[in-house]
Amino acid sequence: MSRRRKLFTRGSWPEAARLAGVLRDETNGGLVLLVSAAVALIWANSAWSDGYHRLTEYVVGPRSLHLDLSLSAWAADGLLAVFFFVVGLELKREFVAGDLRNPSRAALPILAAVGGMVAPALIFVGITTAAGDTGALVGWAVPTATDIAFAVAVLAVLGSFLPSALRVFLLTLAVVDDLLAIAVIAFFYTETLSIGPLLWALIPGGLFALAVQRGLQRWWILVPLGVATWVLVHASGIHATVAGVLLGFAVPVLGKHAATERFEQLIRPFSAGVAIPVFAFFAAGVTVGGWSGLVDSLAQPVTLGVMAGLLIGKPIGVFGTSYLLARFTGARLDDDLAWRDVFGMSLLAGIGFTVSLLIGELAFGFGTVDGDHVKVGVFVASLVSAGLAALVLTGRNRVYRRIAEAETVDADADGIPDVYQRED
C-alpha cells in the first residue's frame, strides 16, 4: 500500500479532513447508505408519502441540453457516475498493480464472480418464466450484482479475526462483479444509440485522458472535461455511469504521474457520503401499502425471482464455481482460507443494493409496479443474506480468534528466555 496522502488539511479544513477520513472507512460508508435507504422507506410509507414521491419526480435542468431530469434521474445518472468513477479507478489499479494482474492468482475469484452472475440470472429467468410473466424477463440482470459497500461493511463488522485473504477474495470478486455489471448496463440496457454525441464524447474524454497522463491534475481542467464527457455520453443513449468508469480507467496507476490513489482518496468520501446515499434515498422509497401490501409483493414473480437469485443463486454461483474449479482444475484456494469461510463470503455476495436498484430502474422504469417489486426483493434478500452471512462468519471469527489467542500464548511462552537474555 502506498502512503495515504493528506487532503483538505490546510487552512480552515481540519473538520473536512476528519469527515473525509470517516467516510473513506467502508463500514461507515455502508452505515450511511443503510440510513439513507431506511429514511426513504419510512417516509415513503408514512402519511407524508406523497411529498416523497413529489420530491423524487421534481424536474430540474436545461431542456435545451436534454438534461431536464427528475431528481431521481439526476441521482441515478449523475451522482452514480461519481461512484462508477471510483469503481473505474479501483478496476484500473487492480488490473495494473493489484491481484487481477496475476491471472493464476485471480482466476478463482474472477470465475467465481462470473458464476455468481450466471446462476442468479438463470434462477430469475426460470421463476418468472414458470409463472408466465415473460414481460419480467427484462429484469434478468437485477439479482446479478453485489453491493460492495454493504458487503465489505458487513465483513468488517463481523470479521475482526477473519483472514485478510477472505477480504481480498471478496474485493476481487466484487471488482469483477462491478465490471460485468457495467458491461451488462452498456450492452443490454441501452435502448437507443446516437453515434454523433458518442463520437463527440471522444474529444473531452480524450483530453481528460491526455491531461491525467501528462500529470495535469487541476480540478478546473479535469472537472469540465469530465462533465462534458458525461453530458455527451448521456445524450448518446448509453447510461451515463459508463462515462464515469471510462474516465476512471484513464487515470494512470504507475509512473511519476500516477494518480489513482490520490483521486480515490479525494473522491471516495463524496461518493460514499453523498453520491451513493442520495441515490439510495431516491431509489429505495417504495410504498408497500402496509403488511398486506408487503405480503402481496413478496408473492409476485419478479420479487421471488430477485430474492431467489440473490439468496440462492449468488451462493450457488460463487461457492459452487470456486469449489468446482479447485476440485477439477489447477486453481487453488488461498492457504489461509477454509471452504466454510468462502461459503460465508458467498452469502455476503447476495447483498445487492446500489447496482441492483439501478438495473431495476433501467429495466422497469422508475415508479412502476414491477420496479417497486424489485426494490422489495432486493431489500429483503439483502437483509436475509447479511443475516445468514453473519451466522456463518461470526462462528468462523470465533474460531480464528481462539487460534490467534493460542498463538499469542505460545509466543509468550517462547519469549521467556528473552528475559534472561536481556538480563545478561
C-alpha positions as CSV (number, residue, x, y, z in Angstrom):
1,M,0.0,0.0,0.0
2,S,1.3,3.4,-0.9
3,R,1.3,6.0,1.8
4,R,-2.0,7.9,2.1
5,R,-1.9,11.5,1.1
6,K,-3.2,14.2,3.3
7,L,-6.1,16.1,1.8
8,F,-8.1,19.1,2.9
9,T,-5.8,19.7,5.8
10,R,-4.6,23.2,5.1
11,G,-6.1,26.4,6.4
12,S,-9.6,26.0,7.8
13,W,-10.3,22.5,6.6
14,P,-9.4,20.2,9.5
15,E,-13.1,19.2,10.1
16,A,-13.5,18.4,6.4
17,A,-10.4,16.3,6.5
18,R,-11.7,14.3,9.5
19,L,-15.1,13.8,7.9
20,A,-13.4,12.6,4.7
21,G,-11.4,10.1,6.7
22,V,-14.5,8.8,8.3
23,L,-16.3,8.4,5.0
24,R,-13.4,6.5,3.5
25,D,-14.0,3.8,6.0
26,E,-16.0,1.1,4.4
27,T,-18.1,0.3,7.5
28,N,-19.1,4.0,7.9
29,G,-20.0,4.2,4.2
30,G,-22.2,1.2,4.5
31,L,-24.0,2.6,7.5
32,V,-24.6,6.0,5.8
33,L,-26.1,4.1,2.8
34,L,-28.3,2.0,5.2
35,V,-29.6,5.1,7.0
36,S,-30.5,6.8,3.7
37,A,-32.4,3.8,2.5
38,A,-34.2,3.5,5.8
39,V,-35.2,7.2,5.8
40,A,-36.6,6.8,2.3
41,L,-38.6,3.6,3.2
42,I,-40.0,5.2,6.3
43,W,-41.0,8.4,4.5
44,A,-42.5,6.6,1.5
45,N,-44.7,4.5,3.9
46,S,-45.8,7.4,6.1
47,A,-48.7,9.7,6.0
48,W,-46.4,12.1,4.1
49,S,-45.5,9.7,1.3
50,D,-47.0,12.0,-1.4
51,G,-44.3,14.5,-0.5
52,Y,-41.6,12.0,-1.0
53,H,-42.9,11.0,-4.4
54,R,-43.3,14.6,-5.5
55,L,-39.7,15.3,-4.5
56,T,-38.4,12.3,-6.5
57,E,-40.3,13.4,-9.6
58,Y,-39.4,17.1,-9.4
59,V,-37.7,18.1,-12.7
60,V,-34.7,20.4,-12.9
61,G,-32.1,21.1,-15.6
62,P,-31.9,22.7,-19.0
63,R,-34.3,21.3,-21.6
64,S,-32.2,22.5,-24.5
65,L,-29.5,20.1,-23.5
66,H,-32.0,17.3,-22.8
67,L,-31.0,17.5,-19.2
68,D,-34.4,18.3,-17.8
69,L,-34.4,15.3,-15.5
70,S,-36.2,14.4,-12.3
71,L,-34.2,14.4,-9.1
72,S,-34.3,10.6,-9.0
73,A,-32.9,10.5,-12.5
74,W,-30.1,13.0,-11.6
75,A,-29.2,10.7,-8.7
76,A,-29.1,7.6,-10.9
77,D,-27.5,9.1,-14.0
78,G,-25.4,11.9,-12.4
79,L,-24.3,11.1,-8.9
80,L,-23.8,7.4,-9.6
81,A,-21.3,8.5,-12.3
82,V,-19.1,9.6,-9.4
83,F,-19.5,6.3,-7.8
84,F,-18.6,4.5,-11.0
85,F,-15.6,6.8,-11.5
86,V,-14.2,5.4,-8.2
87,V,-15.1,1.9,-9.4
88,G,-13.1,2.6,-12.6
89,L,-10.1,3.7,-10.5
90,E,-10.3,0.5,-8.5
91,L,-10.6,-1.6,-11.6
92,K,-7.6,0.1,-13.2
93,R,-5.5,-0.3,-10.1
94,E,-6.4,-4.0,-9.7
95,F,-5.7,-4.8,-13.3
96,V,-2.3,-2.9,-13.4
97,A,-0.9,-3.3,-9.9
98,G,-3.3,-5.5,-7.9
99,D,-4.5,-9.0,-7.7
100,L,-6.1,-9.1,-11.1
101,R,-2.7,-8.6,-12.8
102,N,-1.8,-12.2,-11.9
103,P,-4.1,-14.5,-13.9
104,S,-3.3,-17.6,-11.8
105,R,-4.0,-15.8,-8.5
106,A,-7.1,-14.0,-9.8
107,A,-8.6,-16.9,-11.7
108,L,-10.7,-18.3,-8.8
109,P,-12.4,-15.1,-7.7
110,I,-12.8,-13.9,-11.3
111,L,-14.6,-17.1,-12.4
112,A,-16.5,-17.2,-9.1
113,A,-17.8,-13.7,-10.0
114,V,-18.9,-14.9,-13.4
115,G,-20.7,-17.9,-11.8
116,G,-22.2,-15.5,-9.3
117,M,-23.8,-13.6,-12.1
118,V,-24.9,-16.5,-14.3
119,A,-26.7,-18.6,-11.6
120,P,-28.9,-15.7,-10.3
121,A,-29.8,-14.7,-13.8
122,L,-30.9,-18.3,-14.7
123,I,-32.9,-18.6,-11.5
124,F,-34.7,-15.3,-12.1
125,V,-35.5,-16.3,-15.7
126,G,-36.7,-19.7,-14.5
127,I,-39.0,-18.4,-11.8
128,T,-40.6,-15.6,-14.0
129,T,-40.9,-17.9,-17.0
130,A,-42.6,-20.6,-14.9
131,A,-45.0,-18.0,-13.5
132,G,-45.9,-17.0,-17.1
133,D,-44.6,-13.4,-16.5
134,T,-42.5,-13.2,-19.7
135,G,-42.6,-9.4,-19.5
136,A,-40.4,-9.5,-16.4
137,L,-37.6,-11.2,-18.3
138,V,-36.1,-7.8,-19.0
139,G,-35.1,-7.7,-15.3
140,W,-32.9,-10.8,-15.6
141,A,-29.8,-8.8,-14.5
142,V,-31.2,-7.4,-11.3
143,P,-30.0,-10.1,-8.9
144,T,-26.6,-10.5,-10.6
145,A,-24.9,-7.5,-8.8
146,T,-23.2,-7.5,-5.4
147,D,-23.1,-4.2,-3.4
148,I,-19.5,-3.8,-2.5
149,A,-20.1,-1.1,0.1
150,F,-22.6,-3.2,2.1
151,A,-20.8,-6.5,1.7
152,V,-17.4,-5.1,2.8
153,A,-19.0,-3.2,5.7
154,V,-20.7,-6.3,7.0
155,L,-17.5,-8.3,6.7
156,A,-15.6,-5.5,8.5
157,V,-18.1,-5.6,11.4
158,L,-18.2,-9.4,11.7
159,G,-14.6,-10.4,10.9
160,S,-12.0,-8.8,13.1
161,F,-10.1,-12.1,13.3
162,L,-11.0,-13.5,9.8
163,P,-8.1,-14.0,7.4
164,S,-7.2,-11.0,5.3
165,A,-7.3,-13.3,2.3
166,L,-11.1,-13.5,2.7
167,R,-11.4,-9.8,2.3
168,V,-9.1,-9.9,-0.7
169,F,-11.2,-12.6,-2.3
170,L,-14.4,-10.6,-1.7
171,L,-12.9,-7.4,-3.1
172,T,-11.6,-9.1,-6.2
173,L,-14.9,-10.8,-6.7
174,A,-16.8,-7.5,-6.2
175,V,-14.5,-5.6,-8.6
176,V,-15.1,-8.2,-11.4
177,D,-18.8,-8.2,-10.5
178,D,-18.8,-4.4,-11.0
179,L,-17.0,-4.7,-14.3
180,L,-19.5,-7.3,-15.6
181,A,-22.4,-5.2,-14.3
182,I,-21.1,-2.2,-16.2
183,A,-20.9,-4.3,-19.4
184,V,-24.5,-5.5,-18.8
185,I,-25.7,-1.9,-18.4
186,A,-23.9,-0.8,-21.5
187,F,-24.9,-3.6,-23.8
188,F,-28.3,-4.7,-22.6
189,Y,-29.9,-1.6,-21.2
190,T,-29.1,0.9,-23.9
191,E,-32.4,1.3,-25.8
192,T,-31.3,3.8,-28.5
193,L,-27.8,4.8,-29.5
194,S,-26.9,8.1,-31.1
195,I,-23.5,7.8,-32.7
196,G,-23.0,11.6,-33.1
197,P,-22.9,12.5,-29.4
198,L,-20.9,9.4,-28.7
199,L,-18.2,10.4,-31.2
200,W,-18.2,14.0,-29.8
201,A,-17.6,12.5,-26.3
202,L,-14.3,11.2,-27.5
203,I,-12.9,14.7,-27.6
204,P,-13.4,15.8,-24.0
205,G,-12.8,12.2,-22.9
206,G,-9.5,12.1,-24.8
207,L,-8.4,15.4,-23.5
208,F,-9.2,14.2,-19.9
209,A,-7.0,11.1,-20.5
210,L,-4.2,13.2,-22.1
211,A,-4.3,15.6,-19.1
212,V,-4.0,13.0,-16.4
213,Q,-1.4,11.1,-18.3
214,R,0.7,14.2,-18.6
215,G,0.3,15.0,-14.9
216,L,-2.2,17.9,-15.3
217,Q,-4.4,17.4,-12.3
218,R,-6.0,20.8,-11.8
219,W,-9.7,20.5,-11.0
220,W,-10.6,23.4,-13.2
221,I,-9.2,21.4,-16.2
222,L,-10.4,17.9,-15.3
223,V,-13.9,18.6,-13.9
224,P,-15.2,20.5,-17.1
225,L,-13.8,17.8,-19.3
226,G,-15.3,15.1,-17.2
227,V,-18.7,16.8,-17.1
228,A,-18.6,17.4,-20.9
229,T,-17.9,13.7,-21.4
230,W,-20.8,12.7,-19.1
231,V,-23.2,15.0,-20.9
232,L,-22.4,13.7,-24.4
233,V,-22.4,10.0,-23.3
234,H,-25.8,10.7,-21.7
235,A,-27.0,12.3,-24.9
236,S,-25.9,9.2,-26.9
237,G,-28.3,7.0,-25.1
238,I,-25.7,4.9,-23.2
239,H,-26.2,5.1,-19.5
240,A,-24.1,8.0,-18.3
241,T,-22.5,6.0,-15.4
242,V,-20.4,4.3,-18.1
243,A,-18.7,7.6,-18.7
244,G,-17.5,7.6,-15.1
245,V,-15.9,4.1,-15.5
246,L,-14.1,5.1,-18.7
247,L,-12.7,8.3,-17.1
248,G,-11.6,6.3,-14.1
249,F,-9.8,3.9,-16.5
250,A,-7.9,6.8,-18.0
251,V,-6.1,7.7,-14.7
252,P,-2.5,6.3,-14.6
253,V,-1.7,3.8,-11.9
254,L,2.1,3.7,-12.2
255,G,4.9,6.1,-13.1
256,K,5.6,9.6,-12.0
257,H,2.1,10.8,-12.9
258,A,0.3,8.0,-11.1
259,A,-2.9,9.5,-9.6
260,T,-5.4,6.7,-8.9
261,E,-4.7,6.7,-5.2
262,R,-4.8,10.4,-4.9
263,F,-8.1,10.7,-6.9
264,E,-9.6,7.8,-4.9
265,Q,-8.7,9.4,-1.6
266,L,-10.1,12.7,-2.8
267,I,-13.4,11.5,-4.4
268,R,-14.3,8.4,-2.3
269,P,-15.7,10.5,0.6
270,F,-18.0,12.3,-1.7
271,S,-19.0,9.1,-3.4
272,A,-19.6,7.3,0.0
273,G,-21.1,10.2,1.8
274,V,-23.2,11.9,-0.8
275,A,-23.5,10.2,-4.2
276,I,-24.5,6.7,-3.1
277,P,-26.6,7.7,-0.1
278,V,-28.5,10.3,-2.2
279,F,-29.1,7.6,-4.9
280,A,-30.2,5.2,-2.2
281,F,-32.6,7.8,-0.8
282,F,-34.3,8.3,-4.2
283,A,-34.2,4.7,-5.2
284,A,-35.3,3.0,-2.0
285,G,-38.6,4.7,-1.3
286,V,-41.1,2.1,-2.3
287,T,-44.6,2.4,-0.8
288,V,-45.6,-1.2,0.0
289,G,-49.1,-0.5,1.4
290,G,-48.7,-1.9,4.8
291,W,-48.3,-5.5,5.9
292,S,-50.8,-6.8,3.3
293,G,-49.1,-4.9,0.5
294,L,-45.7,-6.4,1.6
295,V,-47.1,-9.9,1.6
296,D,-48.7,-9.4,-1.8
297,S,-45.4,-8.0,-3.2
298,L,-43.4,-11.0,-1.8
299,A,-45.7,-13.3,-3.8
300,Q,-45.0,-11.7,-7.1
301,P,-42.8,-13.5,-9.7
302,V,-40.4,-10.5,-10.0
303,T,-39.9,-10.3,-6.3
304,L,-39.5,-14.0,-5.9
305,G,-37.0,-14.1,-8.8
306,V,-34.9,-11.3,-7.3
307,M,-34.9,-12.9,-3.8
308,A,-34.1,-16.4,-5.1
309,G,-31.4,-15.0,-7.4
310,L,-29.7,-13.2,-4.6
311,L,-30.3,-15.6,-1.7
312,I,-29.8,-18.9,-3.6
313,G,-28.2,-18.0,-7.0
314,K,-25.3,-16.0,-5.6
315,P,-24.1,-18.6,-3.1
316,I,-24.5,-21.4,-5.6
317,G,-22.7,-19.4,-8.3
318,V,-19.8,-18.1,-6.2
319,F,-19.2,-21.1,-3.9
320,G,-20.1,-23.7,-6.5
321,T,-17.8,-22.3,-9.2
322,S,-15.0,-21.8,-6.7
323,Y,-15.3,-25.4,-5.4
324,L,-15.5,-27.0,-8.9
325,L,-12.5,-25.0,-10.1
326,A,-10.4,-26.1,-7.1
327,R,-11.6,-29.7,-7.5
328,F,-11.1,-30.2,-11.2
329,T,-8.5,-27.6,-12.3
330,G,-5.2,-26.2,-11.1
331,A,-6.9,-23.3,-9.3
332,R,-6.2,-23.2,-5.6
333,L,-7.9,-21.6,-2.6
334,D,-5.6,-19.4,-0.5
335,D,-3.8,-21.4,2.1
336,D,-5.2,-19.2,4.9
337,L,-8.8,-19.9,3.9
338,A,-11.2,-22.8,4.6
339,W,-14.2,-23.6,2.4
340,R,-16.5,-22.6,5.2
341,D,-15.0,-19.1,5.0
342,V,-15.7,-19.0,1.3
343,F,-19.3,-20.2,1.9
344,G,-19.9,-17.3,4.4
345,M,-18.4,-14.9,1.9
346,S,-20.6,-16.2,-0.9
347,L,-23.6,-15.5,1.3
348,L,-22.4,-11.9,1.6
349,A,-22.4,-11.7,-2.2
350,G,-26.2,-11.9,-2.0
351,I,-26.3,-8.4,-0.7
352,G,-27.4,-6.5,-3.8
353,F,-28.3,-2.9,-3.4
354,T,-26.9,0.1,-5.4
355,V,-26.3,-1.6,-8.8
356,S,-29.3,-3.9,-8.4
357,L,-31.6,-1.0,-7.8
358,L,-30.1,0.9,-10.7
359,I,-30.6,-2.1,-13.1
360,G,-34.2,-2.4,-11.8
361,E,-34.9,1.2,-12.7
362,L,-33.3,0.7,-16.2
363,A,-35.3,-2.5,-16.7
364,F,-38.7,-1.5,-15.5
365,G,-38.6,2.3,-15.1
366,F,-39.0,4.5,-12.1
367,G,-42.2,4.2,-10.1
368,T,-43.6,1.2,-11.9
369,V,-45.3,-1.7,-10.2
370,D,-42.6,-4.2,-11.2
371,G,-39.9,-1.6,-10.3
372,D,-41.4,-1.5,-6.8
373,H,-41.4,-5.3,-6.6
374,V,-37.7,-5.2,-7.5
375,K,-37.0,-2.9,-4.6
376,V,-38.8,-5.1,-2.1
377,G,-37.0,-8.2,-3.4
378,V,-33.6,-6.5,-3.2
379,F,-34.2,-5.2,0.4
380,V,-35.5,-8.5,1.8
381,A,-32.9,-10.6,0.1
382,S,-30.0,-8.3,1.1
383,L,-31.1,-8.3,4.8
384,V,-31.5,-12.1,4.9
385,S,-28.2,-12.6,3.1
386,A,-26.5,-10.3,5.6
387,G,-28.1,-12.2,8.5
388,L,-27.1,-15.7,7.1
389,A,-23.6,-14.5,6.4
390,A,-23.4,-13.1,10.0
391,L,-24.3,-16.5,11.4
392,V,-21.6,-18.3,9.4
393,L,-18.8,-15.7,9.6
394,T,-19.4,-14.9,13.3
395,G,-18.8,-18.6,14.1
396,R,-15.7,-18.6,11.9
397,N,-14.5,-15.4,13.5
398,R,-14.6,-17.1,16.9
399,V,-12.5,-20.0,15.6
400,Y,-9.9,-17.7,14.3
401,R,-9.9,-15.7,17.5
402,R,-9.2,-18.8,19.5
403,I,-6.3,-19.6,17.1
404,A,-4.9,-16.1,17.5
405,E,-5.1,-16.3,21.3
406,A,-3.4,-19.7,21.3
407,E,-0.6,-18.3,19.1
408,T,-0.2,-15.4,21.4
409,V,0.1,-17.7,24.4
410,D,2.7,-19.8,22.6
411,A,4.6,-16.7,21.6
412,D,4.7,-15.5,25.2
413,A,5.9,-18.9,26.3
414,D,8.6,-18.9,23.7
415,G,9.7,-15.4,24.7
416,I,10.6,-16.3,28.3
417,P,14.3,-17.0,27.6
418,D,14.5,-13.5,26.1
419,V,14.1,-12.1,29.7
420,Y,17.3,-13.9,30.7
421,Q,19.0,-12.8,27.5
422,R,18.2,-9.1,28.3
423,E,19.4,-9.5,31.9
424,D,22.7,-10.8,30.6
